[in-house]
Each structure stands twice: as C-alpha cells, then as structure tokens.
Amino acid sequence: MKPPRWRTLRAGVGLFVLGLFFYAFLGQSAAAVSLAALLARFQLGPSLVRLFSAEGASSFAAAVVFSAVLLLSAVFLGRWYCSFLCPFGLIQDAMLRRRRKRKAFRYIPSLPLLRYGLLLLVIGTALAGTLLFLNLTEPYSWWGRLVRDLLIPVLVLLNRGFTALADLFGVYIFQMEYTIDIPVFLVTLAATGFLLFVTRRYGRIYCSVVCPVGTLLGGCSRVFPASLPKAGIVLDADACISCGRCEGVCRTGCIDSAGKRVDRDRCVLCGDCLGICPEGALRYGRIVTGPKLDGDDGRRSFLKRFGFFSLLTLPALFFPPSLTAGKRKTDPAGGANTPATPPGSRGVRRFTSLCISCHLCVNKCPTGVLAPSLMEYGLRGLFQPVMDYSSGFCEYECTRCGEVCPSGAILPLSPERKKTVQIGRVEFLKDRCVVITNGTVCGACAEVCPTHAVGMEPFGAGLNLPVTDNALCVGCGSCEYACPVPGKAIFVRGLAVHAAAEVRLPLYAAPREVEDEEFPF
Amino acid sequence: MDRREFLKRFASCGVAAAAAVTLRPLRPLMADDRVGPPDLVALMGGSPQDMFDAGIAALGGMRAFVRPGQVVAVKPNISWASAPERGATTHPLLVRRICEHCLEAGARRVYVFDNTIHSWETCYSETGVEAAVKAVGASMAPAHTAGYYQAAAVPGSRLLRNIQVHELVLEADVLINVPVLKHHGSTRMTGALKNLMGVVWDRGMYHRSGLHRCIAEFPLLRKPTLNVVDAHTVMISGGPQGTSYRTSLELRKMQIISRDIVAADAAASRVLGLEPEDIGHIGIAADAGLGSAALDSLAIERIRL
C-alpha cells in the first residue's frame, strides 16, 4: 500500500468512526441509544471489566472473545485500535488537525517504568475493587464524560438559543432537557482544556504515556517472540540519515530519529511518517527483529519488570473499603444514607467495583435520575453515577441504563425482572407531611408511586395520609421527587445490597365490561 | 415584554388586515331566547371517536367552537408512559378525532401537549397520542421545560397569584380540554378540572398550597372552550397511574362533552359512583362561578350509539 493512501484510509475511517460516536453519544433517538450501546461494547476497557461482571455465560464469552481479538490483533498488528476504534484517540486526532505551522514533535522517551507502573496500578486496584485509577485514565470513560458532562451542556445552550429564536417566528422546536452538574462540568472542562493544550503542543502524549489501554495493547505487541509474523512501521536503519523529519510529524512521539528506531508499543499506525522520509527508510511491513525500549534488552527484561511492578501494586489490595461508605448530601432524615445504585447493579459494592464512569447511562437516562456522583461513594467512586431523586425518578417500565452499560456494572434487566428489584426503601416523615402541617389534601407521593408502596389511607376530615409498604417498594424515588415539601417528607433510603420487591398481582388486569343501563346522571 | 408577546406584536402588523377579514366575533351560542344546544352531551356505547362525532354534532359541530385561521390547543391527559388500553391516559383515537374536527373547521394550527409526569418523550409516544396527532396533520407541542411557561396571575384566586402557565393556554384562540376519567388517590377523581393541572409548570406548588382549591381556581384564568371527558375505559380504583394491584378498570364506553367544565366533572363523578359534592374541587369551582354542578338543572342531551 502506498503511504499516502494509508494515511487517507486511516483518516477517513477514523473520521467515520468518530462521526458514529458523536451521533450515538449526542443523539437521544432510539437508534442513537442502540448504536451507543453497541459502540461502547467494542471498547477494550469496558470489555475487560465485563469479564468480572458475572453477567452470564454468553455475555462473558462475548467479552472474552472480543478482548482476546483486540489483544491478539495487537500482537500482530500493533496499536491499530488507537487510530480506528478509540473515540478518545480519534478526538485527539481531530484536535491535531490544521497544526502544520506549529512546532515539530519530538521523540518522547519510552518511560516504561511510568507507563507499565501505571498500567499495573490500574489493573491491581481494579482487581482489588477500586476503579478510581482506571476511571481517571481509561480513554473510553473519558470520552463518555467528555460528551455527557461537557459537550451536551454546550449543545443544550446552543439549543436553547435556537429554540428561543425559532419561537420568535412561532415555530416550536423541542428543547433539550439537561441537569447540569457543575463540579463534574468544571472538572471535565479543565481536563479537556488541558488535553487540548498538551495535544496541540506535544501530540497524542496522553496515548503515548498515560493511557493504560494503549500501554496494554503496546505490551501485547511486545510480549510474544519476534519469530511471529508481526506487522508495523519498519525503519530501515541502514537507509536512515537521522534527519528527524519523521520524528517531527510523529504524533505519539514514538520515533527516535537519532537512535533510528520506532517504538512499536507506542506507535498508533497513524501513517504520518510514511512517505515523508527523503531516503524512503520508513514503510509499513513485516517486522523482522523486535524493536527495543530504552536500555532494554527485550522481551525477557520486559516480563521481569512486569513481575516486579506487579509486586508494587500489592498495597492497592488493601485500599480501605471504608471509603465506599459514602454519605448522601441530602438525607431528609438527617442521618447517613446509602446512595442508591441503579437497578441491575445489585448493590453499592458491586456497582462501584465495576462502573467505569463513562456516564453513558447518565447520558441516556430519560428522566435524569442518574447523575454523576462526586463523593457520594467516597473517593474511590469518584464520578460514578448515583440515583439522584432530586433531579428525577426511575421509571417503572424503563430498563435503559442496563441496556447501554458496557462494563456490566448495570446488568440488563427485562421490565418484568426490574419490577422485582428493590434498590431502596421508602421512609415517610409524617410530621413534615402537608396533610398534617397544612391540613390539606396532597398525595403527590402516592399518585406517582408505581407499586402502591405508598398509598393513601383515610385520616379524618376528608383527608388521606400516605401509608407505606416496603414489601412493594422498588426504591424508584418517585415519591421523593414528587413530594412538594421543602426538604422532603418522604424519601428513599438506598440499599447497600439490592433486595427483592414483591409484585402484587393483578398487574395490568384487563378492564371489566360494564353494561350501563342508563346514564348515572 | 416576553418573547411570545414580542412575536405577536412583530407579526401583528402583517396579519392584522387578514385577520380582520377572516375573524368575526363569536356568535352568541347560549342565547336564552332560543332553543340552543344542550349544556352537556353525554354519550354511551360507541368507540371514543364515534361518540365524539355524535357529541360534537349535537353541540352544533366543531365550527361552533373553532373559526377558520384560529390556533387550537388540545390538552389530553398523557402524563404517564402508559398504553391506551390501560386507561391511564386519554385515548389517542379521541385526541386524533378532535384534531381532525378542528382542522376541518379551518384551524390554522392544532397543538397537543401535556406537562407529563413520566419523561415526555416516552409519554408522547407510549400513549399513542403523538402518532395519532401527527397522522392527521396536527402537532405535538413541547411542555417539558420551564421555557414554555409564562408567569400569570389568576384573577380572583387566593392561591394562584403567581403561577407559570403554558404559553399555549394563554395564547391559543381555542382550548380543548380532553381528560381521561379516573379514580385519583388524593382528589378521589381526576377529570376536566384536574386535567388542567398539566398546563402549569410547578405541580408541587398546588400540593403545598391546597390541592383542591388550586385545581378549582385555575379556570378563573381561562376556561376551556370545550371539555371532552373520555370515560371509555375508566380506572375505577387504584388511580391515577394504574400500575398497582389495586387498579381496576371498567369498560364503560362513555363520553361527556360540555362547555361547562364544572358540569362535565359533576357528571363524570357519577360515572365513578361518586357525587359531585364528594369532590372538593368541584364544589369550590361551582362556588367560584365557573360552572354548575347542579346536574338536575342542566340541559343534558343523552345519546346512545
């Protein structure tokens, strides 16, 4: 393949894939939701986490096959994933557009200690049940947060302006709904701003130095013997004159012009270097001898280090579990409240140890009840979604979060199954209720309760008072959301481990035919 | 000056002349000195759409309510993401037929909307109303963000001094109120008066300040031009959402149509086996002069299909 053609192919496919990601993650149509769920499943980070989700044999097998395909393909083809499938890599490629007149890139030292140390820290802490480090470094989860916490708010602002303008001309355009979470917005804005700056200045340095998925794929491209047929960018050291042109365009900083070497474990196959060499020393083809890292004697040393760093991550296993015990900001009863996790997540501990914080569920939740947490789960659960009943409630028939979750943190539930899951229990604070304090009719809570866990019973003087039945409660938070009392007279206490809710029958009984002889008036 | 008003003034220059030609003052339909249409039409035994055809004919046809070029707002109860046969929402075929009649009468635009309780997109689609309405060339209007609501003070109301009301209620030439009749856990019944709770932004305020009185006083701001109570599939208990084991439905195949919102609800309460006096907001609305709850003194036309 001729060099420019490779670049065009890579840029074209990358643009197309990024376009799909934008459509899927920004759109709210059913097609966009399904596509987002599909694309997210084809991400390596969530696929690896899903191996531990105990979701079921078929799902496990799918995750195994997909992870294996990606990792094995990296053995033979290198980090193609980073230029074709990773939305966070693709968005950095987009950031690098029209950069011609800027300073040339420079070789970034391989830094194996830092990179593999970070990877092992991420893996070790993840195995120990703490995804904090994974969530702070994993590219797909950054992409998800970038869209939901930064791009969508900006889009909503534009949409508001647009609808207001259309309204002037008497045309109705449907406004987008959005609950902005300021801290998460600011963090994402700062992180994205920083990323934009370093990317423009140094290239895809995040991919080259930080990204654990990239390091893992790069590692795969190195651990197997050089006798295997491996393809990649080949630098012919005999032809190379160390002019530095390729190094200057290399967006991951993986070409060492002086050392006449391409670090295969960081090359994302962007193809920028192909065709730029005046001596024709660079081409895409079979790699005959394994390339070396800085001061590295190859695979054996690599494996040795891997073992050594594994020991370093041992302390992560003792990451204090007490950090999971978060406290909700607005507990109406004034006590500590366990945050409620979405149905299908089975409980706080399981959820926080599997959720990669990509915010896809938050993005696609139709009611806005799923919101990014800050410290509700403690530091280790930073940004992981929480059921926020001040911004919405969980609809009885909706199962969308489980459908889109790529890491298995929220398992998919059928609507029938979901009705049997109790994620929290209702608590009624009688003394605050409008019926008691004002002596007027209310029942906003019972009206919205889908299961009759909150009902109304006669309370004298033509009034009814809410009565709760926790056998029926699913913890959806409808009552808490609807309660008109400032500070809430009814609320949901989250369950650390989800329980069973009774579905009392009949549910949706058919209407009884009544033959009225005469009008009743 | 709010944005809608701005639009109005802006556009009024252009359309004023045309409007002056096409719009004539509403003909007095309720003149005492002649045999006019009935106060209330009650129907039984047909499909929602057939009953409406017969009922609106008995009231002189939709042309008695909608003039050519007018904007019509139709307010069904589509608050729940619930299939039509579950009786929690107004039947889509009824809404559709009402829209058809309005368009046939020459309405310029027909908007259908509700400030839903479940997420608006699922409500609009699951109830079947969106598809039904769009099929006949009417539009679904948004009501899911505060931006579509304007501040209003309800004249003569104690509690509704400052509420946010959907702009279509304030601006449409014709307002057609199309509730579904149901049992309600706190107000005992939800019908025509209660349905208008879905045109205000902050429901919680109603609950905080006195639910019955707020519901009853809202029409002091604007009385619907026409009220069509869908009592085809009636949720007789376990309302208003109808997802609990206490929910029971009855196929009553009835419909009540009236200009008088209080009369419509008074008649509807009997369908649920209650008396108008049992429902707090019916009495308050009658006392406020919004209509008559005295069923015996109303001219009721009863039609069996």
Interface residues (C-beta under 8 A of the other chain):
Chain A: Q28 R160 T163 A164 D167 L168 F169 G170 Y172 I173 F174 Q175 E177 P366 T367 E395 Y396 E397 C398 V434 N438 T440 V441 C442 G443 A444 A446 E447 V448 C449 P450 T451 H452 G455 M456 G462 N464 A482 C483 P484 V485 R504 L505 P506 L507 Y508 A509 A510 P511 R512 E513 V514 D516 F519 P520 F521
Chain B: R3 R4 F6 L7 F10 A11 A42 M44 A81 E85 R86 G87 Y111 I117 H118 S119 E121 T122 S139 A141 P142 H144 T145 G147 Y148 H184 G185 S186 T187 R203 G204 M205 Y206 H207 R208 S209 G210 L211 H212 T233 G238 P240 Q241 G242 T243 S244 Y245 R246 T247 S248 L249 E250 L251 R252 M254 A266 A267 R270 V271 G273 G280 L295 I300 R302
